[in-house]
Amino acid sequence: MDITNLNVAVVGSGTGGAATALLLARQGAQVTLFERIRQVTALGAGIGLAENGLAVLERLGLLAAIEAVSCDVGTGRVVTGEGRLLLAAPTPAPRVRMLRRQALQQVLLDAVAASTSAPRRIAIRGSPAT
């Protein structure tokens, strides 16, 4: 399906909205990304990106940017508060990178802004973020 010049509104510039806007813009759609906040702020805590998520980010050309703001989890284990082992990662451990949710969102938004057919970003409340 040819989406060149298709006008698309994406509501919310969280990780899903920013990735959607980026993918659609790269396919030629005219994307408007709506967000109610002017600037990315601390959102939640950390996030772990496993093989499937890293593969998507690699296909988007964002793996180097993600690696710059994340750390590799070589091995993993889950323990109780007392230190009793509940779960250990298999050997070899799968590739997992940990980062702040805010950092992931910023990498995606930077890629949206740098896109050759960059979508407009408009704040719904407050001053326009254009």
N, CA, C and O atoms as a Tinker XYZ file with bonds, in Angstrom:
   520  protein
     1  N      0.840000   -1.177000    0.000000    73     2
     2  CA     0.000000    0.000000    0.000000    64     1     3
     3  C      0.886000    1.242000    0.000000    63     2     4     5
     4  O      1.783000    1.369000    0.834000    81     3
     5  N      0.640000    2.138000   -0.917000    73     3     6
     6  CA     1.387000    3.382000   -1.018000    64     5     7
     7  C      0.770000    4.416000   -0.082000    63     6     8     9
     8  O     -0.387000    4.802000   -0.247000    81     7
     9  N      1.553000    4.863000    0.905000    73     7    10
    10  CA     1.028000    5.856000    1.852000    64     9    11
    11  C      1.648000    7.230000    1.630000    63    10    12    13
    12  O      1.483000    8.131000    2.452000    81    11
    13  N      2.356000    7.387000    0.528000    73    11    14
    14  CA     2.957000    8.681000    0.217000    64    13    15
    15  C      1.877000    9.751000    0.188000    63    14    16    17
    16  O      0.842000    9.592000   -0.460000    81    15
    17  N      2.128000   10.829000    0.890000    73    15    18
    18  CA     1.220000   11.971000    0.986000    64    17    19
    19  C     -0.066000   11.691000    1.758000    63    18    20    21
    20  O     -0.965000   12.532000    1.766000    81    19
    21  N     -0.174000   10.540000    2.400000    73    19    22
    22  CA    -1.315000   10.266000    3.268000    64    21    23
    23  C     -1.163000   11.117000    4.528000    63    22    24    25
    24  O     -0.088000   11.133000    5.128000    81    23
    25  N     -2.212000   11.822000    4.940000    73    23    26
    26  CA    -2.167000   12.628000    6.157000    64    25    27
    27  C     -2.564000   11.761000    7.340000    63    26    28    29
    28  O     -3.650000   11.182000    7.364000    81    27
    29  N     -1.671000   11.677000    8.323000    73    27    30
    30  CA    -1.888000   10.814000    9.485000    64    29    31
    31  C     -1.685000   11.619000   10.758000    63    30    32    33
    32  O     -0.722000   12.377000   10.871000    81    31
    33  N     -2.594000   11.456000   11.719000    73    31    34
    34  CA    -2.437000   12.054000   13.041000    64    33    35
    35  C     -2.072000   10.945000   14.017000    63    34    36    37
    36  O     -2.764000    9.930000   14.100000    81    35
    37  N     -0.992000   11.138000   14.751000    73    35    38
    38  CA    -0.580000   10.207000   15.797000    64    37    39
    39  C     -0.726000   10.956000   17.113000    63    38    40    41
    40  O     -0.144000   12.025000   17.298000    81    39
    41  N     -1.507000   10.390000   18.023000    73    39    42
    42  CA    -1.776000   11.048000   19.294000    64    41    43
    43  C     -0.921000   10.399000   20.378000    63    42    44    45
    44  O     -1.051000    9.212000   20.675000    81    43
    45  N     -0.047000   11.213000   20.956000    73    43    46
    46  CA     0.828000   10.748000   22.026000    64    45    47
    47  C      2.215000   10.443000   21.507000    63    46    48    49
    48  O      2.376000    9.646000   20.583000    81    47
    49  N      3.226000   11.077000   22.099000    73    47    50
    50  CA     4.595000   10.863000   21.637000    64    49    51
    51  C      5.392000    9.994000   22.599000    63    50    52    53
    52  O      6.605000   10.154000   22.734000    81    51
    53  N      4.702000    9.075000   23.264000    73    51    54
    54  CA     5.406000    8.075000   24.059000    64    53    55
    55  C      6.160000    7.149000   23.125000    63    54    56    57
    56  O      6.257000    7.431000   21.931000    81    55
    57  N      6.691000    6.060000   23.632000    73    55    58
    58  CA     7.491000    5.183000   22.788000    64    57    59
    59  C      6.701000    4.649000   21.597000    63    58    60    61
    60  O      7.223000    4.592000   20.484000    81    59
    61  N      5.461000    4.261000   21.820000    73    59    62
    62  CA     4.641000    3.737000   20.722000    64    61    63
    63  C      4.287000    4.797000   19.703000    63    62    64    65
    64  O      4.380000    4.554000   18.500000    81    63
    65  N      3.879000    5.976000   20.167000    73    63    66
    66  CA     3.509000    7.053000   19.257000    64    65    67
    67  C      4.694000    7.572000   18.472000    63    66    68    69
    68  O      4.587000    7.803000   17.267000    81    67
    69  N      5.825000    7.759000   19.137000    73    67    70
    70  CA     7.018000    8.262000   18.455000    64    69    71
    71  C      7.514000    7.262000   17.416000    63    70    72    73
    72  O      7.888000    7.654000   16.311000    81    71
    73  N      7.520000    5.962000   17.763000    73    71    74
    74  CA     7.952000    4.941000   16.799000    64    73    75
    75  C      6.991000    4.868000   15.618000    63    74    76    77
    76  O      7.420000    4.721000   14.473000    81    75
    77  N      5.705000    4.971000   15.890000    73    75    78
    78  CA     4.706000    4.953000   14.814000    64    77    79
    79  C      4.886000    6.147000   13.893000    63    78    80    81
    80  O      4.876000    5.991000   12.672000    81    79
    81  N      5.051000    7.333000   14.456000    73    79    82
    82  CA     5.255000    8.539000   13.651000    64    81    83
    83  C      6.511000    8.412000   12.793000    63    82    84    85
    84  O      6.511000    8.795000   11.623000    81    83
    85  N      7.571000    7.878000   13.372000    73    83    86
    86  CA     8.826000    7.710000   12.646000    64    85    87
    87  C      8.655000    6.740000   11.476000    63    86    88    89
    88  O      9.076000    7.034000   10.357000    81    87
    89  N      8.046000    5.599000   11.730000    73    87    90
    90  CA     7.853000    4.598000   10.675000    64    89    91
    91  C      6.976000    5.132000    9.544000    63    90    92    93
    92  O      7.289000    4.938000    8.369000    81    91
    93  N      5.884000    5.800000    9.896000    73    91    94
    94  CA     4.981000    6.345000    8.885000    64    93    95
    95  C      5.656000    7.452000    8.075000    63    94    96    97
    96  O      5.510000    7.503000    6.854000    81    95
    97  N      6.391000    8.336000    8.746000    73    95    98
    98  CA     7.080000    9.426000    8.048000    64    97    99
    99  C      8.124000    8.878000    7.086000    63    98   100   101
   100  O      8.287000    9.391000    5.979000    81    99
   101  N      8.826000    7.841000    7.508000    73    99   102
   102  CA     9.852000    7.244000    6.641000    64   101   103
   103  C      9.243000    6.554000    5.417000    63   102   104   105
   104  O      9.917000    6.352000    4.407000    81   103
   105  N      7.975000    6.200000    5.522000    73   103   106
   106  CA     7.283000    5.597000    4.379000    64   105   107
   107  C      6.613000    6.646000    3.491000    63   106   108   109
   108  O      5.987000    6.306000    2.488000    81   107
   109  N      6.746000    7.919000    3.862000    73   107   110
   110  CA     6.244000    8.991000    3.023000    64   109   111
   111  C      4.955000    9.646000    3.470000    63   110   112   113
   112  O      4.482000   10.579000    2.819000    81   111
   113  N      4.372000    9.181000    4.569000    73   111   114
   114  CA     3.136000    9.795000    5.066000    64   113   115
   115  C      3.429000   11.178000    5.630000    63   114   116   117
   116  O      4.529000   11.438000    6.118000    81   115
   117  N      2.453000   12.048000    5.561000    73   115   118
   118  CA     2.542000   13.378000    6.167000    64   117   119
   119  C      1.979000   13.232000    7.577000    63   118   120   121
   120  O      0.764000   13.152000    7.757000    81   119
   121  N      2.849000   13.198000    8.563000    73   119   122
   122  CA     2.471000   12.859000    9.934000    64   121   123
   123  C      2.446000   14.101000   10.820000    63   122   124   125
   124  O      3.363000   14.922000   10.793000    81   123
   125  N      1.384000   14.219000   11.596000    73   123   126
   126  CA     1.327000   15.210000   12.661000    64   125   127
   127  C      1.294000   14.441000   13.977000    63   126   128   129
   128  O      0.406000   13.621000   14.206000    81   127
   129  N      2.264000   14.711000   14.828000    73   127   130
   130  CA     2.389000   14.025000   16.112000    64   129   131
   131  C      1.886000   14.969000   17.195000    63   130   132   133
   132  O      2.481000   16.020000   17.434000    81   131
   133  N      0.796000   14.597000   17.846000    73   131   134
   134  CA     0.197000   15.417000   18.894000    64   133   135
   135  C      0.677000   14.952000   20.256000    63   134   136   137
   136  O      0.720000   13.755000   20.538000    81   135
   137  N      1.040000   15.916000   21.102000    73   135   138
   138  CA     1.487000   15.611000   22.462000    64   137   139
   139  C      1.039000   16.734000   23.374000    63   138   140   141
   140  O      1.042000   17.899000   22.979000    81   139
   141  N      0.654000   16.390000   24.595000    73   139   142
   142  CA     0.166000   17.407000   25.529000    64   141   143
   143  C      1.264000   18.047000   26.352000    63   142   144   145
   144  O      1.044000   19.093000   26.963000    81   143
   145  N      2.460000   17.434000   26.383000    73   143   146
   146  CA     3.556000   18.051000   27.135000    64   145   147
   147  C      4.587000   18.631000   26.175000    63   146   148   149
   148  O      4.766000   18.148000   25.057000    81   147
   149  N      5.244000   19.659000   26.630000    73   147   150
   150  CA     6.199000   20.373000   25.787000    64   149   151
   151  C      7.540000   19.652000   25.684000    63   150   152   153
   152  O      8.196000   19.718000   24.644000    81   151
   153  N      7.950000   18.973000   26.736000    73   151   154
   154  CA     9.273000   18.377000   26.786000    64   153   155
   155  C      9.205000   17.032000   27.510000    63   154   156   157
   156  O      8.411000   16.856000   28.434000    81   155
   157  N     10.033000   16.100000   27.087000    73   155   158
   158  CA    10.081000   14.785000   27.724000    64   157   159
   159  C     10.590000   14.947000   29.148000    63   158   160   161
   160  O     11.603000   15.606000   29.383000    81   159
   161  N      9.890000   14.350000   30.084000    73   159   162
   162  CA    10.314000   14.383000   31.485000    64   161   163
   163  C     10.459000   12.946000   31.969000    63   162   164   165
   164  O     10.152000   12.003000   31.240000    81   163
   165  N     10.924000   12.786000   33.188000    73   163   166
   166  CA    11.100000   11.453000   33.755000    64   165   167
   167  C      9.772000   10.709000   33.734000    63   166   168   169
   168  O      8.762000   11.188000   34.251000    81   167
   169  N      9.796000    9.552000   33.136000    73   167   170
   170  CA     8.594000    8.726000   33.018000    64   169   171
   171  C      8.882000    7.355000   33.603000    63   170   172   173
   172  O      9.745000    6.635000   33.101000    81   171
   173  N      8.180000    6.991000   34.643000    73   171   174
   174  CA     8.367000    5.670000   35.205000    64   173   175
   175  C      9.807000    5.432000   35.614000    63   174   176   177
   176  O     10.524000    6.352000   36.005000    81   175
   177  N     10.206000    4.194000   35.515000    73   175   178
   178  CA    11.565000    3.834000   35.914000    64   177   179
   179  C     12.317000    3.312000   34.703000    63   178   180   181
   180  O     12.209000    3.856000   33.604000    81   179
   181  N     13.064000    2.271000   34.915000    73   179   182
   182  CA    13.850000    1.696000   33.840000    64   181   183
   183  C     13.040000    0.751000   32.975000    63   182   184   185
   184  O     11.937000    0.336000   33.331000    81   183
   185  N     13.616000    0.426000   31.835000    73   183   186
   186  CA    12.979000   -0.508000   30.914000    64   185   187
   187  C     14.066000   -1.420000   30.361000    63   186   188   189
   188  O     15.182000   -0.979000   30.088000    81   187
   189  N     13.734000   -2.673000   30.201000    73   187   190
   190  CA    14.663000   -3.630000   29.615000    64   189   191
   191  C     14.257000   -3.922000   28.181000    63   190   192   193
   192  O     13.107000   -4.267000   27.907000    81   191
   193  N     15.204000   -3.783000   27.275000    73   191   194
   194  CA    14.953000   -4.086000   25.873000    64   193   195
   195  C     15.589000   -5.426000   25.541000    63   194   196   197
   196  O     16.807000   -5.580000   25.630000    81   195
   197  N     14.773000   -6.386000   25.162000    73   195   198
   198  CA    15.256000   -7.713000   24.805000    64   197   199
   199  C     15.505000   -7.782000   23.295000    63   198   200   201
   200  O     15.335000   -6.792000   22.583000    81   199
   201  N     15.905000   -8.948000   22.826000    73   199   202
   202  CA    16.273000   -9.162000   21.421000    64   201   203
   203  C     15.261000   -8.599000   20.431000    63   202   204   205
   204  O     15.647000   -7.933000   19.470000    81   203
   205  N     13.970000   -8.855000   20.650000    73   203   206
   206  CA    12.970000   -8.407000   19.671000    64   205   207
   207  C     12.896000   -6.883000   19.605000    63   206   208   209
   208  O     12.821000   -6.324000   18.511000    81   207
   209  N     12.916000   -6.209000   20.736000    73   207   210
   210  CA    12.895000   -4.752000   20.752000    64   209   211
   211  C     14.160000   -4.155000   20.173000    63   210   212   213
   212  O     14.106000   -3.158000   19.453000    81   211
   213  N     15.304000   -4.759000   20.482000    73   211   214
   214  CA    16.569000   -4.287000   19.936000    64   213   215
   215  C     16.622000   -4.475000   18.423000    63   214   216   217
   216  O     17.200000   -3.652000   17.714000    81   215
   217  N     16.021000   -5.554000   17.929000    73   215   218
   218  CA    15.986000   -5.796000   16.480000    64   217   219
   219  C     15.180000   -4.714000   15.770000    63   218   220   221
   220  O     15.574000   -4.250000   14.700000    81   219
   221  N     14.059000   -4.312000   16.353000    73   219   222
   222  CA    13.242000   -3.242000   15.758000    64   221   223
   223  C     14.029000   -1.942000   15.742000    63   222   224   225
   224  O     14.050000   -1.244000   14.728000    81   223
   225  N     14.675000   -1.607000   16.855000    73   223   226
   226  CA    15.456000   -0.376000   16.933000    64   225   227
   227  C     16.641000   -0.408000   15.971000    63   226   228   229
   228  O     17.021000    0.626000   15.420000    81   227
   229  N     17.219000   -1.576000   15.768000    73   227   230
   230  CA    18.317000   -1.710000   14.805000    64   229   231
   231  C     17.817000   -1.453000   13.384000    63   230   232   233
   232  O     18.486000   -0.770000   12.608000    81   231
   233  N     16.655000   -1.990000   13.040000    73   231   234
   234  CA    16.081000   -1.766000   11.705000    64   233   235
   235  C     15.721000   -0.301000   11.493000    63   234   236   237
   236  O     15.714000    0.178000   10.360000    81   235
   237  N     15.424000    0.411000   12.575000    73   235   238
   238  CA    15.148000    1.847000   12.494000    64   237   239
   239  C     16.434000    2.676000   12.427000    63   238   240   241
   240  O     16.389000    3.893000   12.248000    81   239
   241  N     17.582000    2.002000   12.573000    73   239   242
   242  CA    18.857000    2.705000   12.559000    64   241   243
   243  C     19.166000    3.400000   13.866000    63   242   244   245
   244  O     19.945000    4.352000   13.894000    81   243
   245  N     18.566000    2.938000   14.948000    73   243   246
   246  CA    18.704000    3.614000   16.240000    64   245   247
   247  C     19.498000    2.814000   17.272000    63   246   248   249
   248  O     19.617000    3.241000   18.420000    81   247
   249  N     20.041000    1.664000   16.880000    73   247   250
   250  CA    20.720000    0.823000   17.859000    64   249   251
   251  C     21.924000    1.525000   18.487000    63   250   252   253
   252  O     22.129000    1.422000   19.696000    81   251
   253  N     22.717000    2.231000   17.693000    73   251   254
   254  CA    23.887000    2.934000   18.252000    64   253   255
   255  C     23.457000    3.986000   19.271000    63   254   256   257
   256  O     24.090000    4.137000   20.316000    81   255
   257  N     22.384000    4.712000   18.969000    73   255   258
   258  CA    21.885000    5.725000   19.909000    64   257   259
   259  C     21.387000    5.072000   21.191000    63   258   260   261
   260  O     21.593000    5.611000   22.278000    81   259
   261  N     20.735000    3.919000   21.080000    73   259   262
   262  CA    20.251000    3.189000   22.254000    64   261   263
   263  C     21.432000    2.672000   23.070000    63   262   264   265
   264  O     21.430000    2.759000   24.298000    81   263
   265  N     22.439000    2.132000   22.385000    73   263   266
   266  CA    23.601000    1.611000   23.102000    64   265   267
   267  C     24.325000    2.720000   23.859000    63   266   268   269
   268  O     24.937000    2.459000   24.895000    81   267
   269  N     24.264000    3.955000   23.357000    73   267   270
   270  CA    24.929000    5.078000   24.014000    64   269   271
   271  C     24.248000    5.489000   25.314000    63   270   272   273
   272  O     24.885000    6.088000   26.181000    81   271
   273  N     22.960000    5.174000   25.462000    73   271   274
   274  CA    22.217000    5.598000   26.663000    64   273   275
   275  C     21.741000    4.414000   27.505000    63   274   276   277
   276  O     20.899000    4.575000   28.389000    81   275
   277  N     22.279000    3.228000   27.230000    73   275   278
   278  CA    21.840000    2.039000   27.963000    64   277   279
   279  C     23.054000    1.225000   28.395000    63   278   280   281
   280  O     24.190000    1.525000   28.027000    81   279
   281  N     22.788000    0.198000   29.177000    73   279   282
   282  CA    23.872000   -0.701000   29.564000    64   281   283
   283  C     23.447000   -2.139000   29.286000    63   282   284   285
   284  O     22.271000   -2.493000   29.366000    81   283
   285  N     24.435000   -2.944000   28.961000    73   283   286
   286  CA    24.210000   -4.342000   28.650000    64   285   287
   287  C     24.033000   -5.131000   29.942000    63   286   288   289
   288  O     24.760000   -4.931000   30.915000    81   287
   289  N     23.069000   -6.017000   29.931000    73   287   290
   290  CA    22.863000   -6.909000   31.074000    64   289   291
   291  C     23.478000   -8.246000   30.684000    63   290   292   293
   292  O     22.886000   -9.016000   29.929000    81   291
   293  N     24.666000   -8.512000   31.202000    73   291   294
   294  CA    25.385000   -9.732000   30.835000    64   293   295
   295  C     24.681000  -10.988000   31.307000    63   294   296   297
   296  O     24.452000  -11.911000   30.526000    81   295
   297  N     24.345000  -11.022000   32.565000    73   295   298
   298  CA    23.607000  -12.142000   33.118000    64   297   299
   299  C     22.530000  -11.554000   34.009000    63   298   300   301
   300  O     22.642000  -10.419000   34.474000    81   299
   301  N     21.532000  -12.303000   34.231000    73   299   302
   302  CA    20.450000  -11.801000   35.062000    64   301   303
   303  C     19.949000  -12.841000   36.037000    63   302   304   305
   304  O     20.025000  -14.046000   35.794000    81   303
   305  N     19.442000  -12.349000   37.130000    73   303   306
   306  CA    18.820000  -13.242000   38.099000    64   305   307
   307  C     17.826000  -12.438000   38.915000    63   306   308   309
   308  O     17.982000  -11.233000   39.108000    81   307
   309  N     16.818000  -13.119000   39.383000    73   307   310
   310  CA    15.800000  -12.511000   40.228000    64   309   311
   311  C     15.918000  -13.160000   41.601000    63   310   312   313
   312  O     15.916000  -14.384000   41.731000    81   311
   313  N     16.023000  -12.305000   42.633000    73   311   314
   314  CA    16.164000  -12.816000   43.991000    64   313   315
   315  C     15.118000  -12.173000   44.895000    63   314   316   317
   316  O     14.578000  -11.111000   44.584000    81   315
   317  N     14.852000  -12.814000   45.986000    73   315   318
   318  CA    13.948000  -12.241000   46.986000    64   317   319
   319  C     14.697000  -11.168000   47.766000    63   318   320   321
   320  O     15.905000  -11.003000   47.601000    81   319
   321  N     13.980000  -10.441000   48.612000    73   319   322
   322  CA    14.611000   -9.442000   49.460000    64   321   323
   323  C     15.678000  -10.024000   50.357000    63   322   324   325
   324  O     16.605000   -9.325000   50.767000    81   323
   325  N     15.550000  -11.295000   50.661000    73   323   326
   326  CA    16.533000  -11.975000   51.508000    64   325   327
   327  C     17.696000  -12.534000   50.701000    63   326   328   329
   328  O     18.644000  -13.071000   51.275000    81   327
   329  N     17.638000  -12.416000   49.374000    73   327   330
   330  CA    18.721000  -12.903000   48.529000    64   329   331
   331  C     18.541000  -14.304000   47.989000    63   330   332   333
   332  O     19.442000  -14.830000   47.334000    81   331
   333  N     17.380000  -14.934000   48.251000    73   331   334
   334  CA    17.134000  -16.291000   47.740000    64   333   335
   335  C     16.863000  -16.220000   46.235000    63   334   336   337
   336  O     16.027000  -15.435000   45.790000    81   335
   337  N     17.566000  -17.036000   45.462000    73   335   338
   338  CA    17.439000  -17.049000   44.010000    64   337   339
   339  C     16.080000  -17.594000   43.587000    63   338   340   341
   340  O     15.681000  -18.686000   43.992000    81   339
   341  N     15.376000  -16.817000   42.764000    73   339   342
   342  CA    14.089000  -17.248000   42.221000    64   341   343
   343  C     14.208000  -17.656000   40.757000    63   342   344   345
   344  O     13.548000  -18.595000   40.313000    81   343
   345  N     15.043000  -16.953000   40.015000    73   343   346
   346  CA    15.160000  -17.202000   38.582000    64   345   347
   347  C     16.542000  -16.762000   38.118000    63   346   348   349
   348  O     17.022000  -15.693000   38.496000    81   347
   349  N     17.168000  -17.579000   37.310000    73   347   350
   350  CA    18.464000  -17.226000   36.731000    64   349   351
   351  C     18.352000  -17.294000   35.219000    63   350   352   353
   352  O     17.659000  -18.156000   34.678000    81   351
   353  N     19.042000  -16.375000   34.534000    73   351   354
   354  CA    19.021000  -16.338000   33.071000    64   353   355
   355  C     19.717000  -17.574000   32.527000    63   354   356   357
   356  O     20.666000  -18.070000   33.132000    81   355
   357  N     19.250000  -18.073000   31.389000    73   355   358
   358  CA    19.911000  -19.227000   30.775000    64   357   359
   359  C     21.310000  -18.853000   30.284000    63   358   360   361
   360  O     21.639000  -17.675000   30.145000    81   359
   361  N     22.112000  -19.864000   30.028000    73   359   362
   362  CA    23.449000  -19.642000   29.502000    64   361   363
   363  C     23.486000  -20.158000   28.076000    63   362   364   365
   364  O     23.094000  -21.305000   27.863000    81   363
   365  N     23.920000  -19.407000   27.097000    73   363   366
   366  CA    24.317000  -18.015000   27.236000    64   365   367
   367  C     23.093000  -17.132000   27.449000    63   366   368   369
   368  O     21.998000  -17.435000   26.977000    81   367
   369  N     23.300000  -16.055000   28.156000    73   367   370
   370  CA    22.195000  -15.142000   28.470000    64   369   371
   371  C     21.748000  -14.419000   27.200000    63   370   372   373
   372  O     22.578000  -14.071000   26.361000    81   371
   373  N     20.433000  -14.191000   27.054000    73   371   374
   374  CA    19.952000  -13.433000   25.897000    64   373   375
   375  C     20.420000  -11.971000   25.986000    63   374   376   377
   376  O     20.707000  -11.465000   27.071000    81   375
   377  N     20.490000  -11.315000   24.843000    73   375   378
   378  CA    20.919000   -9.912000   24.815000    64   377   379
   379  C     19.799000   -9.032000   25.362000    63   378   380   381
   380  O     18.681000   -9.032000   24.847000    81   379
   381  N     20.120000   -8.288000   26.412000    73   379   382
   382  CA    19.175000   -7.359000   27.040000    64   381   383
   383  C     19.935000   -6.081000   27.371000    63   382   384   385
   384  O     21.060000   -6.130000   27.868000    81   383
   385  N     19.318000   -4.942000   27.096000    73   383   386
   386  CA    19.892000   -3.646000   27.458000    64   385   387
   387  C     18.907000   -2.935000   28.367000    63   386   388   389
   388  O     17.700000   -2.959000   28.126000    81   387
   389  N     19.424000   -2.300000   29.415000    73   387   390
   390  CA    18.607000   -1.545000   30.365000    64   389   391
   391  C     18.840000   -0.061000   30.165000    63   390   392   393
   392  O     19.969000    0.383000   29.952000    81   391
   393  N     17.751000    0.704000   30.238000    73   391   394
   394  CA    17.851000    2.152000   30.126000    64   393   395
   395  C     16.641000    2.787000   30.767000    63   394   396   397
   396  O     15.663000    2.114000   31.091000    81   395
   397  N     16.720000    4.097000   30.947000    73   395   398
   398  CA    15.574000    4.837000   31.469000    64   397   399
   399  C     14.544000    4.959000   30.359000    63   398   400   401
   400  O     14.899000    5.159000   29.197000    81   399
   401  N     13.295000    4.841000   30.706000    73   399   402
   402  CA    12.200000    4.982000   29.739000    64   401   403
   403  C     12.283000    6.343000   29.028000    63   402   404   405
   404  O     12.027000    6.439000   27.828000    81   403
   405  N     12.636000    7.374000   29.770000    73   403   406
   406  CA    12.779000    8.715000   29.213000    64   405   407
   407  C     13.852000    8.737000   28.118000    63   406   408   409
   408  O     13.678000    9.413000   27.104000    81   407
   409  N     14.947000    8.013000   28.307000    73   407   410
   410  CA    16.031000    7.983000   27.318000    64   409   411
   411  C     15.565000    7.320000   26.025000    63   410   412   413
   412  O     15.890000    7.786000   24.933000    81   411
   413  N     14.804000    6.236000   26.149000    73   411   414
   414  CA    14.256000    5.565000   24.967000    64   413   415
   415  C     13.343000    6.505000   24.198000    63   414   416   417
   416  O     13.437000    6.607000   22.975000    81   415
   417  N     12.468000    7.184000   24.906000    73   415   418
   418  CA    11.540000    8.113000   24.254000    64   417   419
   419  C     12.295000    9.246000   23.577000    63   418   420   421
   420  O     11.926000    9.660000   22.478000    81   419
   421  N     13.346000    9.755000   24.213000    73   419   422
   422  CA    14.107000   10.858000   23.620000    64   421   423
   423  C     14.829000   10.421000   22.353000    63   422   424   425
   424  O     14.876000   11.174000   21.381000    81   423
   425  N     15.392000    9.217000   22.350000    73   423   426
   426  CA    16.042000    8.698000   21.139000    64   425   427
   427  C     15.032000    8.635000   19.996000    63   426   428   429
   428  O     15.337000    9.031000   18.871000    81   427
   429  N     13.830000    8.139000   20.285000    73   427   430
   430  CA    12.790000    8.054000   19.251000    64   429   431
   431  C     12.372000    9.441000   18.770000    63   430   432   433
   432  O     12.235000    9.662000   17.567000    81   431
   433  N     12.167000   10.377000   19.700000    73   431   434
   434  CA    11.755000   11.730000   19.313000    64   433   435
   435  C     12.845000   12.449000   18.530000    63   434   436   437
   436  O     12.538000   13.206000   17.609000    81   435
   437  N     14.103000   12.231000   18.873000    73   435   438
   438  CA    15.200000   12.820000   18.108000    64   437   439
   439  C     15.206000   12.282000   16.686000    63   438   440   441
   440  O     15.462000   13.022000   15.736000    81   439
   441  N     14.924000   10.991000   16.542000    73   439   442
   442  CA    14.870000   10.395000   15.203000    64   441   443
   443  C     13.693000   10.945000   14.410000    63   442   444   445
   444  O     13.806000   11.160000   13.203000    81   443
   445  N     12.560000   11.176000   15.077000    73   443   446
   446  CA    11.400000   11.776000   14.411000    64   445   447
   447  C     11.777000   13.171000   13.907000    63   446   448   449
   448  O     11.483000   13.516000   12.762000    81   447
   449  N     12.421000   13.968000   14.750000    73   447   450
   450  CA    12.798000   15.333000   14.373000    64   449   451
   451  C     13.813000   15.343000   13.235000    63   450   452   453
   452  O     13.804000   16.248000   12.401000    81   451
   453  N     14.687000   14.342000   13.197000    73   451   454
   454  CA    15.730000   14.282000   12.170000    64   453   455
   455  C     15.250000   13.652000   10.869000    63   454   456   457
   456  O     15.958000   13.692000    9.863000    81   455
   457  N     14.065000   13.078000   10.881000    73   455   458
   458  CA    13.534000   12.417000    9.694000    64   457   459
   459  C     13.440000   13.412000    8.540000    63   458   460   461
   460  O     13.078000   14.571000    8.739000    81   459
   461  N     13.769000   12.953000    7.336000    73   459   462
   462  CA    13.743000   13.846000    6.172000    64   461   463
   463  C     12.346000   14.377000    5.903000    63   462   464   465
   464  O     12.182000   15.489000    5.399000    81   463
   465  N     11.349000   13.588000    6.237000    73   463   466
   466  CA     9.974000   14.086000    6.121000    64   465   467
   467  C      9.420000   14.234000    7.526000    63   466   468   469
   468  O      8.396000   13.653000    7.884000    81   467
   469  N     10.135000   15.034000    8.309000    73   467   470
   470  CA     9.836000   15.164000    9.735000    64   469   471
   471  C      8.395000   15.596000    9.981000    63   470   472   473
   472  O      7.936000   16.592000    9.423000    81   471
   473  N      7.692000   14.851000   10.811000    73   471   474
   474  CA     6.337000   15.251000   11.161000    64   473   475
   475  C      6.352000   16.483000   12.057000    63   474   476   477
   476  O      7.322000   16.742000   12.769000    81   475
   477  N      5.292000   17.212000   12.008000    73   475   478
   478  CA     5.145000   18.344000   12.915000    64   477   479
   479  C      4.768000   17.803000   14.285000    63   478   480   481
   480  O      4.089000   16.782000   14.389000    81   479
   481  N      5.202000   18.479000   15.321000    73   479   482
   482  CA     4.854000   18.087000   16.687000    64   481   483
   483  C      4.106000   19.240000   17.317000    63   482   484   485
   484  O      4.648000   20.339000   17.441000    81   483
   485  N      2.889000   19.009000   17.709000    73   483   486
   486  CA     2.034000   20.077000   18.214000    64   485   487
   487  C      1.534000   19.722000   19.604000    63   486   488   489
   488  O      1.055000   18.611000   19.831000    81   487
   489  N      1.645000   20.659000   20.533000    73   487   490
   490  CA     1.117000   20.445000   21.884000    64   489   491
   491  C     -0.380000   20.689000   21.885000    63   490   492   493
   492  O     -0.855000   21.667000   21.308000    81   491
   493  N     -1.121000   19.809000   22.529000    73   491   494
   494  CA    -2.564000   19.970000   22.622000    64   493   495
   495  C     -2.909000   20.970000   23.708000    63   494   496   497
   496  O     -3.809000   21.790000   23.531000    81   495
   497  N     -2.200000   20.913000   24.838000    73   495   498
   498  CA    -2.428000   21.851000   25.930000    64   497   499
   499  C     -1.205000   22.731000   26.069000    63   498   500   501
   500  O     -0.088000   22.306000   25.774000    81   499
   501  N     -1.411000   23.941000   26.511000    73   499   502
   502  CA    -0.285000   24.850000   26.727000    64   501   503
   503  C      0.241000   25.404000   25.418000    63   502   504   505
   504  O     -0.474000   25.449000   24.418000    81   503
   505  N      1.484000   25.820000   25.433000    73   503   506
   506  CA     2.089000   26.413000   24.253000    64   505   507
   507  C      2.405000   25.348000   23.216000    63   506   508   509
   508  O      2.790000   24.236000   23.579000    81   507
   509  N      2.250000   25.662000   21.931000    73   507   510
   510  CA     2.612000   24.687000   20.894000    64   509   511
   511  C      4.083000   24.304000   20.991000    63   510   512   513
   512  O      4.941000   25.147000   21.256000    81   511
   513  N      4.361000   23.035000   20.777000    73   511   514
   514  CA     5.737000   22.545000   20.807000    64   513   515
   515  C      6.339000   22.513000   19.417000    63   514   516   517
   516  O      7.547000   22.337000   19.261000    81   515
   517  N      5.500000   22.684000   18.405000    73   515   518
   518  CA     5.892000   22.568000   16.989000    64   517   519
   519  C      7.214000   21.968000   16.869000    63   518   520
   520  O      7.712000   21.790000   15.758000    81   519
